Amino acid sequence: MGFFSFFKKESTAEQKQEEQKQEKQTLESGVAKTKESVFSKISRAVVGKSKVDDEVLDNLEEALVTSDVGVETTLRIIERIEARVARDKYVNTAELNSILCDEIVSLLKENDTPDYANIDIDTTENPYVIMVVGVNGVGKTTTIGKLAYQFKKSGKKVILGAADTFRAAAIEQLDEWGSRVGCTVIKQKMGADPASVAFDTLQSAKAQKADVVIIDTAGRLHNKIGLMNELTKIKNVMKKVCPDAPNEILLVLDGSTGQNAFEQAKQFQAATQINALAITKLDGTAKGGVVIGISDQFKIPVKYIGLGEKISDLQLFDREAFVKTLLNV
């Protein structure tokens, strides 16, 4: 091996290590408010106790529910810890965070939803098409811009489709992200047929041999029957260009809304076949426990988490790293 090829390999390895270090720091700062809240509640749950008993478990249950983990998921976690206490006979409260971490990670792994090590995708035949859904204000367009940046960074050619034609601001915002990231945005005038925009976007993507297409959609109220019909129409029209499209239907949820995010997930799950979730705005809230509850209850993988304002602050969700960071393990 020549010196320069060795040096290049070493630099790449160092670069990778630096990126991982930065990702860890972003995760820690992004969940700092939730971590502080959860940690203080768990500390209060065990105050004056040396071993995990019924009172500690009751207090822990309250701590998890009030951290927006959700009632169903909390009860499942408590059951697992009760079983562990019964099996091990004596569990010191000093071990509680570590045990809690083990049981939450184990619970999430049982859902058979994948961990995402990278954003590599198969583009051998057609572009990989992501249709992004979610109500207004959750950070949908910003998430699309950050996603486009991630794909561009990994060497993919990306095209964006402005199919949220109900708000001029949505088209303008997506246009701005396209300029910032350096990718084409396919758009029509405000009020145009969203399915028509999606169709044009896929045709353009195929002609330009793009790797990834990301389609923005209108974020109107999630409980309207019109939304279901519109999303179905967009999907059917896209299939005329790419039979497998969309490969991914990504629901964006605002983590700072806590339990309201659960309700939105339910409504969108009923309206269309979501197969991935992005949970945003975790850096500005103490309600980050919602990620655990949503990941557990909906059996739809949380693929991305938004941890800040910077363009690089959208991360692939690593459940083990997330839970360990949250519980300071």
C-alpha positions, 0 to 999 in steps of 0.5 A: 500500500502506497503512503498516500493511500494509507494516509487517505485511509487514516484521514478517513478513519480520523474523520469518521471518529470526529463525526461520531464524536460530534454526533454524540455531543449533538445528541447529549445537548439535544436531549439535555432538557429531557435528561435533566427532567427524567434524571431528577424525577427518577432520583426523587423516585428512589430518595431514602430507599436502598432497594427497589420495592413497590413504592419505588416502582410506583414512583418510577411509574409516575416519573415515566408517565410524566416524562411523556413515555406514555401509559402503555409503554410505562406499564410494560417497562414497570412489568419488566423491572418487577420481573427482574426484581423478583428474579434477582431478589434484591436490586439496589436503587443505585443500579436502577438507571442501568436496569431501566436502560437495559429494559427499555432498550430490550423492549424497543428491540423486540418491536423488530424495527431496524436500527439505522447505521447509515442512510444508504439506499438502493437506487439501482433501478429507480430513484428512492422516493420519500413522501413526507407527511405531517401537520403544519408547524412540526418542522416538516420542510426543515426536516426535508432540507436537512435530509436532502443535506444528509443525502447530498453529503453522502454523494447522492443526487437529490430532487425535491418536490413542492407538493404542498401547494396550499401555502405559498410560504411552503413552496418558498421555504422548500425553494430556499432549502433547495438553494442552500443544499444545492438541489433542484426543486420542482414546483408549480404555482400555489393552488396547483394539483399536488399529485401533478407536482409529484408526477412532474418531480418523478419524471424530472428525477428519472430524466436527470438520473437522480438518486433520491426524491423527497416530496413535501405534502400539505400539512392540513389538519390530520383528522380530515378525510380530504387528507387521506384522499389526497395522499392516496392520489399522490401515491397512485400518480407517482406509481405511474412513473415509478411502480415502487414509489413511494419507498418511504412515507415519513411522518414528521412529529414535533417532540415538544407536543408530547402526548399530542404527537401520539394522537397525530401518529394514530391519525396519520397511521389510519390515513396512510401506510407510514413506514418511518418516523422523524421526531423533531424539536427535541432540543427545546423540550423536556418531553423527549420521553415521547420518542420511547413511547412512540417507538414502542407503541406504533411498531413503526421505526423512528428513523430520524430525530431532530436535535437542533437548528443546525443543518447537521442536527438531524440524526439517525435514531440509535435507540441504545445511544438515545436511552443511555444518554437520557438515563446517563448510563 
